[in-house]
Amino acid sequence: MIHVAIISHGHEDLLISSQLGGLLDAQDDLHLWIKDNQPSAKLKAYCLQHGISYTNASPGLGFGANNNFLFRQIQNSVGLKAKDVFVVMNPDIAIEPAVLRQLVHDMQRDAFPLATLNLYKDHEFTTPDANVRLFPDWLSPLRMAIVKSLTQPYDKNRLPATTHIDWASGAFLAFDAAHYEQLQGFDDRYFMYFEDVDICYRSYLKLGKGVRYYPHLKAVHFAAHKNRSVLSPHANWFIRSFLKFLSRKYFVYSRPVPGSY
């Protein structure tokens, strides 16, 4: 079973108009789980109408804590079986069910427990989204003048057909459910931002390789990038989370064990 976790922060209109990112009618082997962080009667009614698992419990949690909440709900309500996959997916993602199934097939064929695909900013797949990136380090702030970001994206055109990358955006990550449990999920001490970097780094330490990236599999991400407004709370969360990750990378986490996978 593929369990897809989607967190709504006032995204009810987007989720309804997109038919839950294109996955509404693909439920034979897909189970959609919606956590409504800003409870909406409209979204609740829509999910109940279509038989989608919905909860508005514990509103106000951060990104990682919300996804951990849904993972525990899956464990406690339907259970997780061998080869089950837990997908973290933003409400502003649009994906074909066949693409999601192919991703799961490929990651299981390759026996690798953490994967992502190629995100674009438009349905024509002409404008790539920078969803695959290098791990940041202490020199990252000095590179901002060049890459315009604290984290440096890969040049997707230079990557091999299928490869391992350092980390991928939490907008879309697919985990073998057992691997997610071994990692103890996201570190919910990050309220927002860099919890995806952190979990990918901890996976890298455990496996000796980064996220498995499948560029031939494509989906759309209509990203808001709220953290780019310098005066917004998002910018504050972003910088604090960046510093938190670096301190843990260099002073808390151990080095990877090569060849684990």
N, C-alpha and C positions, 0 to 999 in steps of 0.2 A: 504494500500500500504506500502511496505517496501522500504524505500529510503536508498541506500547504498552510502556513501561518501568515495571516495578514493583519496588521495593526492599523486601525483607522483613527486618525486625529482630525475629525471633522471632514473626512473624505467620503461621506455617504453618497453624495451626488456623483462623484467620480466613479466609485465602486459600482453603483447601480447602472450608470450609463455605459460603463465598460463591461458589464456583466461579470463582475469580479475578475477583472483582468483578462477576460476571455475564457475563464475556466468554469463558468456557471454550469454548463451542460455536459461537462466531462467528468462525471463522478463515479464511473464504474470502478476505477482503480485510483481515483483521486478523492481525497477527503479535505474539504476546505474548512478552515478554522478562522473565524473572525473575532478579534478582540477590539471592542469599541472603547477607545480611551477617552472619547468625549461623547458619552452615551446619546445615541440618536434613535428616537422612536421609529423614524423612517427606515433606517438601516436594519433595525431589529425586525420590523414587520416584513421587510424584503427577504431577510434570511429565513425567517420562519416560513414564509410563503414557499420558498424554494428548498427547504430542508437543509439549510446550511447551518453548521454548528456556530452559534453566536454566544458571546458573553460580553457583558459590560461591567463585570466585577473588577474591583481594584483599579478604578480609573486613576490616571495621573502618574502611572509608572513610566520609567524611561524605556528606551528602545530595547535594551538587552533584557531588562526585567519583564517586559511584556512578552517577549518571545519565550523566555524561560517559563513564564506562567502558562502559556499555551502548550509548551512541551509537557509540563507536568499534568495539565488537564488531559492531554492525549493519553499519557501513561495511566492515569487514574480512571479514565472513562472507557476507553476501548482497548488499551494496552498496545504495546509495540512488539512486533514480531521480527524475526530474523529477516534481513534485507529491506525492512521498512526504511523509508527515506523521509527526512524532515526538511522541508524547504522554507526558508525565510524569504518572504517576498513583499516588497513595498506595495502600497495601494496604487501607486502611479506606474506600475509595470503592466504591460500588455503582452501576452504570450500565447502562442498556439498550443493547445493541449498536446499535439503530436510532438512539438519541439521539447516540451517538458518531459514527456515519456522517453524521447530519444536521449536526452541528457542523462536520465536515470539509467537507461540501458547501457550507455557508454561508460558511465562511471562504475557501474557494477561489472561490466565486461573487463574494464581496466583494473578492477579491484582496488579502487582508490576512494576514500570515504568523504572527500570534500571537493566540491566542484562548482564551477560557474560557467556562464555562457557569454556571448558577445552582445552587449547592450548598445542600442542606438537611441538617438533622440527623436527619430521620426519613423513613420510607418514604411517609408520607402527604403530604409536602411542606408541612407546616404551620409548622415552625420553621426559619427561614432560617439558613444558616451565613454568617458575615461573611467570605466569601472574596474580596471585591473591596474595595480600600482606596485611600486617598490616600497619596502619598509622604510619609514622615516628614520633619521638619525639626528645627532646633535648639529650636523651641518645643514639640515633641511631648511632652517630659516634663512641661511645665506643664499640658498638656491631659489628663493621665492622670486627674485627679480627675473629669473630665467623661466621658471616653470609656472609662475603665478599661483603656486599652491604649496602648502607645507608638505604635501605628499606628491611624489613624482609619478605621473602615469607612464606606462609602457607605450611605446610606439606600436600599436597593434599591427601595422603593416609589416613590421619586421619580425614578428613572432612566428614560430613554426606553426604548422597546421593544428597540432595539439601539443600542449606543453604545460609546464608547471610555472606558476607566477607566485610572487610573494604573498599578495593578499588581494582580495576582491571585495567590492562594495557590498555592504549588508543589504543593499536594495534587492539583491538576489544571490542567495547562497544555498546550495543543496548539500545536506549532511547525511551520511549514513547515521541512522538514529542512534545506534550503539556508540558511534564515535562522538556524537554530540553529548551523549550522557557521560562518556569517559572524560570529555573536556569540562564537564560540569556546566555546560552551556556558556552563555555570555557572562562576563563579569559585570554584574548589575551595579557595581560602584561607579561605572561610567553612566551618567544619566543620558547623554546623547553624544554621538561622535566618538570614533576611535574604538568603540567596542568591537567593531568588525575587524579592525587592524589587530586588536588584542587577541581575539579568538583565532584568527588565522595564524598569528605568530605562535600561539600556544600549540596549535595543530602542527605547525612546522617543526617546533621543538620535539614534538612527540613522534612525528613520522619521518623527519629528515628531508621532507620535500614540502613545497608550498601547495597552493590550491591548483587543482587540475582545471585547465582552461580549454574550452571547446569553442574556437572562434567560428566554426561553421554553423553553430546553433545560435539563432538570433532572436532577440526580443526587444521591446521598446521601453524606454524609461523616460518619463516626462519629469525630470528632476527640477526641484525648486531652488536648491542651493541657498537656503536661507542664511547659512552661516557666513555668506560673503558680505553681508551688510555689517560694517564695522561697529555700528552703534547698537546692533540688535543683541538680545540675550543669547542668540545662537552663536554669535562670534565669541562671546565669553565662554560658553560651554565648549566650543571648538578648541580654543587655546588651552583651557584647563585640561581637557581630555588629552590633547597632544602632549602636554608636559607630563601628565600622569602615565601615559603609555611609555614615553622615553625613560622615565625613572624606573619603571618595572622592567623594561627591556634590558637595561644595563645593570640594575642593582638587585633585581628580584628573581628573574627567570634564569634558568640554567641554559647551557648551550645544547644544540640539537645532537641527536644520535644519528649519524649518516647511515643510509642504507636500510632504514626501518621498513621502507616500502620501495 
